[in-house]
């Protein structure tokens, strides 16, 4: 699990069970317990690869398409090797020639994010999703950048958009679980998205499995705390009438 830099603290207190779990994970892994998951290189395949190629300003020929693939493959290797200055230079050159290359814009956003220029990263990633509205990986990366900036609601919306495009996207489901648990104190939706993440991921994510058990207990506790339309204040034991808890998100998410 990558330890991404996070500049905003979640809305929670250490009395909450979820916060206690995050503290345990922080001690075990050295992470903050609320870092997001992201691909290390942003690609639009297999969701809309043809559309991205046709945004190239060069003539739509097999030779041009092959050249683009070779250039992006070289850039991909630079990014994977974390040679960010070289990757940025190649990406900017690529964008001079092909200003509507959504993949190049998305990876420029990745490079800018990894070098702590998050405002510029947001602009580059917004450009990518404007060019290719079905570019799911760019939506997920943009959501992560927005989270780093403290734009939590916007981050939530872009993760949800990613799931509208690809309902099985593990990155977006995992990141939505983080946002709902730590920022919205909503264990119901956090549990739903983490369940979907674990069902789809190919990783043996033991930390997420532990987190899921904790969320399940929180959901059950939330249900049993309601008595005849009232809730029990855990600190005083007093009952107070509250509005009904919002329903879980649509199952397609």
FENURRA-V937097 format. One record per helix or strand. SS is the DSSP state (H for helix, E for strand). FROM is the first residue (numbers start at 1). TO is the last residue. If there is no record, write none. Layout:
ss=<SS	SS>
from=<FROM	FROM>
to=<TO	TO>
This chain:
ss=<H	H	H	H	H	H	H	H	H	H	H	E	E	E>
from=<17	49	62	84	102	118	136	152	170	187	206	226	230	239>
to=<29	54	80	97	114	131	148	165	183	200	224	227	232	241>
